[in-house]
Amino acid sequence: MPHLNITWLALASAGPNRWFMNSIAFWGFVMLGVMCIGGFFMFRKFLKVLPKADGMSKLDWQNHWVEKSRHLWTDEAKAFLDLLVQPVPTPFRDIAKHSIAAEIGKIALQEEASEVTQDHCIKGYIVATPKRDYKFLMNFLEKSNIDYRPYQHLINK
């Protein structure tokens, strides 16, 4: 009979221990996943900082176009850009806004415009963002009663 009690105690104590070890393993995998995601974004940022063949990195070019076009931005263009980047999650919004603004400024300067217009903002948004964001843009333009057919050639690239 004492042998039965010892076996029962061993099995009873294995339950909480097994639960604890499983929770440690689960949180270990969660932490590993979070670290991989963070590492991915850090690596992308690292690639943007590497200089290209011309000696300037992608971030250098973005800063160049933003600074060079700063005088072209009107309050209406800034407000329109804020509306365009609204669906971007808050922690990433400033970075997205900066890269889109750089592309908009580049387009406005290449067209030798006197100010950034709504047309420049739409073109810059299309060029600077991935295709998965075009659906939001088209929905936003439809709700705002803006015809997006003139930009169809950029969307279909």
N, C-alpha and C positions, 0 to 999 in steps of 0.2 A: 503494500500500500504506500509506503513512503516514496517508493520509486515513481508512482503515479503522480503524487503531489509535486515532485521536483520537475517532472516533465510538463505538467500543467503550468507551473511557474515560469519555466523557460519559454513556453509558447506565449504566455501572457505578456512577458516582458519583451518579446521580439516584436510585438505589434507596434508599440510606440516608437521603438528604435527604427523599425522599417519605415514608419511614417516620417520620422525626422530625416532619415537618409534620403528618402524620395523628395522631400521638400528641399533639401540642400541641392540635390541633383537638378531639380526643376529650376531653382533660382540661379544655379550655375549656368544652365543653358540660356536663361533669360539674359543674364549679364553678358554672356558671350555674344548673343544676338545683338544687344544694344551696342556693345563695343565694335562689332563688325559694321553696323550701320554708321556709327560715328566715324570709324576709320574710312569708310567709303567716301563720306562727305569731306573729310580732311584731305584725302588723296585727290579728290576732284579740285579742291582749292589749291593744293600743291601744283597740280598740272596747269592751272590758270596763271600761276606766278612764274612758271618757267619761261624764259625768253624764247621767242621765235627766231626765225632766220634774220629778221630785220633788227634784232636786238631788244625789242620791246615785248613784254608779255601781254596776254589778253587783258589783264587788269590794267596795265599801263595804257593800252589803247582805249579802254573804257573811260579811264580818268581823263585822257587827252580829249576825247570827243565831248565829254560832259563839260569840261572847263572851256573848251573852245566855243561851245554852243550856249553857254550859260546866259549870254545877253539876248538870245533869241526867244527865250521862254517867257510866255505871258501867263498871267494868273489862270486864264481859261484853259491853256494847254496843261498846266500843272494839275488843275482840278480834273481834267479829262484823264490824265495819266493815273491819278489816284483812283479814279473809278475803274480803270482797266486792271489795276493790280489788286483790287479788292478781294478777289477769290483766293489769292495767295495766302497761305497761313502766315499769321503775324510774325513769327520769328524769322521768316525768310523774305518778308515783304520788302524791306529796305534794300536788300541785295538784288532782288528781282527788279525793283523800281530803278535802281542805278544802272543795271545792265540794259534794260529797255530804254531808259533815257539816253544812254550812250548811243544806241542804235538810232533812235529818233533824231538826236543831234547830228549824227553823221549824215543821215539822209537829208536833213534840212540844210546843212552846210554844203553838201554836194549839189543840191538844187539851187544854191545861192539864194535862199529864201530870206526875207526880211524878218520873219518870225516863225516860230513853230506853230503849225496849224493842226487841226483835227486830222486832216489827211496825213500829215507826217506822223502823227501819233499812231494811227491805225497801221500804216505801212511799217513803222518801226516795231510795233508790237508783233506783227506777223513775222517779220524777219528775225526778231530776237527770241521768240518763244518756240517751243516744240509743237509739233502738229496736234498733240493731245489737247492743247489749250485753245485751238481754233474753234472748237464747238462752243466754249464759253463766249468767245469773242463774237461769233455769229449771233448767238442768243442775245447778248448785250446790245449789239447793233440793231437787231430787230426790235427789241423793247424800246430803244432810243429813237426809232424811226430813221435810222441811217442805212442807206443802201450800201451793201457790201459787194455788189457785183463788180464795181471797178477794181476791187482787190482780189478777185477770183483767181487771177493768174499767179498771184503770190501765194494764195492758199493752196493751190493745186501743185505747187512745186514739190 
